[in-house]
């Protein structure tokens, strides 16, 4: 089955770019997702990329997908204090969200 | 505001007690899910329901049961709580059936401590 791995912590200076990395094992994943969890809240979908895409950009967010290496990254440009959160990488099939597998989450902290 | 409502927000429970976590959605989504979140382990699927009247087991179903009598409600029951069930529980839904992105919509979570 799918296995999704990511580092647990990342600390960046305010205004710098943050890059959160993720590796996955199941190449049949149709979609790859980034969810954001703010303190005391549930997860919210931040962005997603279809498996036949290499890159997706949405304002300050850039998602890169390297299918050969099964590597997914999320770049946040001009990181702000409001970006402090846990970011979860997830992979799955469009046919059923019950097949989505989440990584352990990366806690992003912003230092002044 | 439309979305998912979970109750209780937080609960401390003695081992061996029965507990039901409630989840209600008003988005008319077909599918609903229960996850537990543990530090370093991310989210793990406990049970899910693709449509009212059906349920399925996820990755970590033991010690938990669910029912789906209607579209809106998906309660999670711990028949006899144990300390290893101390966790934060998230209910989620998705408008599955058909071609969707598989996006999940989450509740705010229920923090359960079993002593």
Contacts between the chains, C-beta under 8 A, distances in Angstrom:
chain1	res1	chain2	res2	distance
A	4	B	42	7.7
A	8	B	40	6.7
A	30	B	102	7.7
A	31	B	101	5.8
A	31	B	102	5.6
A	33	B	102	7.7
A	33	B	103	7.6
A	35	B	104	7.8
A	40	B	108	7.5
A	40	B	109	7.9
A	41	B	108	5.9
A	41	B	109	7.5
A	42	B	4	7.6
A	42	B	90	5.7
A	42	B	92	7.7
A	42	B	106	3.3
A	42	B	107	5.3
A	42	B	108	5.1
A	42	B	109	5.7
A	43	B	43	7.5
A	43	B	90	7.2
A	43	B	92	7.9
A	43	B	104	7.2
A	43	B	106	4.6
A	44	B	106	7.0
A	45	B	103	5.0
A	45	B	104	7.1
A	48	B	101	5.9
A	48	B	103	7.2
A	88	B	42	6.4
A	88	B	43	7.0
A	92	B	102	5.4
A	93	B	102	7.0
A	94	B	99	6.2
A	94	B	100	6.2
A	94	B	101	6.3
A	94	B	102	5.2
A	96	B	31	7.6
A	96	B	50	6.9
A	96	B	96	6.1
A	96	B	102	7.4
A	97	B	31	6.1
A	97	B	33	6.9
A	97	B	48	8.0
A	97	B	92	7.9
A	97	B	94	4.2
A	97	B	96	5.7
A	97	B	102	4.5
A	97	B	103	7.6
A	97	B	104	5.5
A	98	B	31	7.3
A	98	B	33	6.7
A	98	B	45	6.6
A	98	B	48	4.4
A	98	B	50	7.1
A	98	B	56	6.5
A	98	B	58	6.8
A	100	B	102	6.0
A	100	B	104	6.9
A	102	B	35	7.9
A	102	B	42	4.4
A	102	B	43	4.2
A	102	B	44	7.7
A	103	B	42	5.4
A	104	B	40	5.6
A	104	B	41	6.0
A	104	B	42	4.1
A	105	B	42	5.4
